[in-house]
Amino acid sequence: MMDLFEAIRGRRSCRAYLKDAVEREVVEKILEAATWAPSPLNSQPWEFLVVTDQSVKEKIYTEAVRCKEWALEKSGWKWLGKYGVDFLKTTPVIIAVIGDPKGTGVDMFMEEGSTGYQLACGAAIQNMLLAGHALGFGGLWFTLFDKKAMRKILGVEEKKLPIGLVCIGKPLGAPGAIPRKSFQEKTTWV
Ligand SMILES: Cc1cc2nc3c(=O)[nH]c(=O)nc-3n(C[C@H](O)[C@H](O)[C@H](O)COP(=O)(O)O)c2cc1C
């Protein structure tokens, strides 16, 4: 089994997948890893929708294209125009992580409001990506969608929030290297 630090350093976002199906056993291992993430008061404010149906993937793709066009206009970021989301149609498995705003902590009384449940879902997503990588699969944390539109596509009740989509599959080629700033640059000891 891959060492934890090796998994953390080696994981890269994958945006091109082989069509090979991902075995249910693998998906279940990834989901189990997600459930061991920390959460406020151990509220475990996540639910998972495992998407393998091609027609649902096509709807997710259409929404991503629409959201990309909206974001391009809003931001003026030219690179967005070149960012393709075709891989959403060929990714073997897309796991939607749905957050429950009720599953939050003392933050609900604070000025910034309830953020804990979203952070917990983020921690679950990171566990999923690391577990997938350790098992030899590529993954991507995908958020280029309107939350309301995604709720409709996935049939999620209104009081819950689609936090992110996790794409999983065998990578098609090696994902590109992407640098990091050093922790020294990001750290002050006080
Ligand atoms: C909250 C969040 C949202 C993200 N949304 C997207 C997305 O919509 N599309 C995408 O291609 N990558 C998305 N990413 C992946 C980042 O682009 C990626 O993690 C970053 O560029 C660093 O690359 P690496 O994951 O290969 O280290 C997202 C990551 C996070 C944490």
The ligand as an SDF file (V2000), in Angstrom:
LIG
                    3D

 31 33  0  0  0  0  0  0  0  0999 V2000
  -12.7360   23.6710   -4.0940 C   0  0  0  0  0  0  0  0  0  0  0  0
  -12.0610   23.2080   -5.3580 C   0  0  0  0  0  0  0  0  0  0  0  0
  -12.7180   23.3420   -6.5520 C   0  0  0  0  0  0  0  0  0  0  0  0
  -12.1430   22.8870   -7.7450 C   0  0  0  0  0  0  0  0  0  0  0  0
  -12.8640   22.9610   -8.9030 N   0  0  0  0  0  0  0  0  0  0  0  0
  -12.3180   22.5230  -10.0590 C   0  0  0  0  0  0  0  0  0  0  0  0
  -13.0810   22.5330  -11.2580 C   0  0  0  0  0  0  0  0  0  0  0  0
  -14.2450   22.9270  -11.2940 O   0  0  0  0  0  0  0  0  0  0  0  0
  -12.4850   22.0920  -12.3920 N   0  0  0  0  0  0  0  0  0  0  0  0
  -11.1970   21.6120  -12.3930 C   0  0  0  0  0  0  0  0  0  0  0  0
  -10.7260   21.2080  -13.4550 O   0  0  0  0  0  0  0  0  0  0  0  0
  -10.4610   21.5660  -11.2590 N   0  0  0  0  0  0  0  0  0  0  0  0
  -10.9920   22.0070  -10.0970 C   0  0  0  0  0  0  0  0  0  0  0  0
  -10.2670   21.9170   -8.9270 N   0  0  0  0  0  0  0  0  0  0  0  0
   -8.9080   21.3190   -8.9670 C   0  0  0  0  0  0  0  0  0  0  0  0
   -7.8080   22.3710   -8.9360 C   0  0  0  0  0  0  0  0  0  0  0  0
   -7.7640   23.0650  -10.1510 O   0  0  0  0  0  0  0  0  0  0  0  0
   -6.4570   21.6920   -8.6520 C   0  0  0  0  0  0  0  0  0  0  0  0
   -6.5340   21.0180   -7.4200 O   0  0  0  0  0  0  0  0  0  0  0  0
   -5.2880   22.6890   -8.5940 C   0  0  0  0  0  0  0  0  0  0  0  0
   -5.0900   23.2860   -9.8370 O   0  0  0  0  0  0  0  0  0  0  0  0
   -3.9880   22.0030   -8.1660 C   0  0  0  0  0  0  0  0  0  0  0  0
   -3.6910   20.9220   -9.0310 O   0  0  0  0  0  0  0  0  0  0  0  0
   -3.4870   19.4410   -8.4720 P   0  0  0  0  0  0  0  0  0  0  0  0
   -4.7950   19.0080   -7.8820 O   0  0  0  0  0  0  0  0  0  0  0  0
   -3.1060   18.6160   -9.6760 O   0  0  0  0  0  0  0  0  0  0  0  0
   -2.4050   19.4660   -7.4550 O   0  0  0  0  0  0  0  0  0  0  0  0
  -10.8290   22.3430   -7.7370 C   0  0  0  0  0  0  0  0  0  0  0  0
  -10.1640   22.2070   -6.5070 C   0  0  0  0  0  0  0  0  0  0  0  0
  -10.7730   22.6210   -5.3310 C   0  0  0  0  0  0  0  0  0  0  0  0
  -10.0670   22.4250   -4.0220 C   0  0  0  0  0  0  0  0  0  0  0  0
  1  2  1  0
  2  3  1  0
  2 30  2  0
  3  4  2  0
  4  5  1  0
  4 28  1  0
  5  6  2  0
  6  7  1  0
  6 13  1  0
  7  8  2  0
  7  9  1  0
  9 10  1  0
 10 11  2  0
 10 12  1  0
 12 13  2  0
 13 14  1  0
 14 15  1  0
 14 28  1  0
 15 16  1  0
 16 17  1  0
 16 18  1  0
 18 19  1  0
 18 20  1  0
 20 21  1  0
 20 22  1  0
 22 23  1  0
 23 24  1  0
 24 25  2  0
 24 26  1  0
 24 27  1  0
 28 29  2  0
 29 30  1  0
 30 31  1  0
M  END
$$$$
